[in-house]
Amino acid sequence: MSDFNVRLSQAAKQMGLSLDDKQRQDILLYLELIQKWNKTYNITAIKDAEQILIQHLFDSLSVIPSLIERFDVSSPLTVLDVGSGGGLPGVIIAICCPQWQITCIDAVEKKTTFITMVAGRLGLKNLRSKHGRIEEYISNTADLVISRAFASLSDFANWSGHTLKLDGELAAMKGHYLEDEVAELESSTDWQLSSWHKLHVVDMDAERCLIWMSRKD
């Protein structure tokens, strides 16, 4: 893992992030826990440690600069990670933004159990998990709802929109910008495109973008 520590430090630097020793240790322990639990619980289809590092951890880290540019990292923020799976990107956000309260939501109970265990092992008091569907989650509580490769933009907005406070925002991590999904979002929901931009994932030769959505006036 010493090689991974160096690679993680270098990747964070390339993304403009400053991770302290504890944050790097937490991310690498998280990687170990994914690998360990994968044998029994199938947390991710990716088995190779290096590919987990790049395709899951670096990918999730790529969104952090955008989040801390948009929100005050030192102020409390309530964040929901929808369709979180094994906690991506929610666990990474919790590690990088300790003042924010992160809830990872997933319909597969073994995965939310895994996230609860991760929160305990890493000592992340700002991280919790919730087993269930986002459609059934309490309303008007979140400042931000984020998803990673979860659903179409319109489905994401329709299923998750009620959980947000009046000025809350939706953020979808996608492979690439999809004009047809944006058109469907704006024609069939109460939500609209706010902005979008490409994400830089270190060591990954694939397109990634972040799409921001806000309520229509």
Backbone hydrogen bonds, N-H to C=O, Kabsch-Sander energy under -0.5 kcal/mol:
donor,donor_aa,acceptor,acceptor_aa,energy
5,N,1,M,-2.2
6,V,2,S,-1.8
7,R,3,D,-2.4
8,L,4,F,-2.9
9,S,5,N,-2.2
10,Q,6,V,-2.5
11,A,7,R,-2.7
12,A,8,L,-2.6
13,K,9,S,-2.1
14,Q,10,Q,-2.2
15,M,11,A,-1.6
16,G,13,K,-1.3
17,L,12,A,-3.3
19,L,17,L,-0.6
24,R,20,D,-2.3
25,Q,21,D,-2.6
26,D,22,K,-2.5
27,I,23,Q,-2.2
28,L,24,R,-2.2
29,L,25,Q,-2.4
30,Y,26,D,-2.5
31,L,27,I,-1.8
32,E,28,L,-1.9
33,L,29,L,-2.5
34,I,30,Y,-2.3
35,Q,31,L,-2.2
36,K,32,E,-2.5
37,W,33,L,-2.7
38,N,34,I,-1.9
39,K,35,Q,-0.8
39,K,36,K,-0.7
40,T,37,W,-1.2
41,Y,37,W,-3.6
42,N,38,N,-1.2
52,I,48,D,-2.2
53,L,49,A,-2.4
54,I,50,E,-2.1
55,Q,51,Q,-2.7
56,H,52,I,-1.6
57,L,52,I,-2.2
58,F,53,L,-2.9
59,D,54,I,-1.2
60,S,56,H,-2.1
61,L,57,L,-2.5
62,S,58,F,-1.6
63,V,60,S,-1.2
64,I,61,L,-1.3
67,L,63,V,-1.8
68,I,64,I,-2.6
69,E,65,P,-1.2
70,R,66,S,-1.5
71,F,67,L,-2.5
73,V,71,F,-0.8
75,S,72,D,-1.5
79,V,77,L,-0.6
79,V,101,Q,-3.0
80,L,144,L,-2.3
81,D,103,T,-2.8
82,V,80,L,-0.7
82,V,146,I,-2.5
83,G,105,I,-1.1
84,S,81,D,-0.6
84,S,105,I,-2.2
87,G,84,S,-1.5
88,L,84,S,-2.2
91,V,87,G,-3.0
92,I,87,G,-0.6
93,I,89,P,-2.4
94,A,90,G,-2.5
95,I,91,V,-2.1
96,C,92,I,-2.4
97,C,93,I,-2.5
100,W,97,C,-2.0
101,Q,77,L,-2.9
102,I,100,W,-0.6
102,I,126,N,-3.3
103,T,79,V,-2.4
104,C,128,R,-2.6
105,I,81,D,-3.0
105,I,103,T,-0.5
106,D,130,K,-1.7
109,E,107,A,-0.7
111,K,108,V,-0.9
112,T,108,V,-1.4
113,T,109,E,-2.5
114,F,110,K,-1.6
115,I,111,K,-1.9
116,T,112,T,-2.1
117,M,113,T,-2.0
118,V,114,F,-2.5
119,A,115,I,-2.6
120,G,116,T,-1.7
121,R,117,M,-2.7
122,L,118,V,-2.6
123,G,119,A,-0.7
124,L,119,A,-2.2
125,K,123,G,-1.2
127,L,124,L,-1.4
128,R,102,I,-2.1
130,K,104,C,-2.8
132,G,106,D,-2.2
132,G,130,K,-0.5
136,E,133,R,-1.6
137,Y,134,I,-1.4
140,N,162,H,-2.5
141,T,163,T,-2.5
142,A,163,T,-2.8
143,D,78,T,-2.5
144,L,78,T,-1.8
145,V,169,E,-2.1
146,I,80,L,-3.0
147,S,171,A,-1.9
148,R,82,V,-0.6
149,A,173,M,-2.4
156,F,152,S,-2.8
157,A,153,L,-2.4
158,N,154,S,-2.8
159,W,155,D,-2.8
160,S,156,F,-2.1
161,G,157,A,-2.5
163,T,160,S,-2.1
164,L,161,G,-1.5
165,K,142,A,-3.0
168,G,165,K,-2.2
169,E,143,D,-1.9
170,L,213,M,-2.2
171,A,145,V,-2.5
172,A,211,I,-2.7
173,M,147,S,-3.1
173,M,171,A,-0.5
174,K,172,A,-0.6
174,K,209,C,-2.8
179,E,177,Y,-0.6
182,V,178,L,-1.9
183,A,179,E,-2.5
184,E,180,D,-2.2
185,L,181,E,-2.4
186,E,182,V,-2.4
187,S,183,A,-1.6
188,S,184,E,-2.0
189,T,185,L,-1.3
192,Q,214,S,-2.6
194,S,212,W,-3.2
195,S,212,W,-1.2
197,H,210,L,-1.7
199,L,208,R,-2.7
201,V,199,L,-0.7
202,V,200,H,-0.7
204,M,201,V,-1.7
205,D,203,D,-0.5
206,A,204,M,-1.1
209,C,174,K,-2.9
210,L,197,H,-2.7
211,I,172,A,-2.6
212,W,195,S,-3.2
212,W,210,L,-0.5
213,M,170,L,-2.7
214,S,192,Q,-2.1
216,K,190,D,-2.6
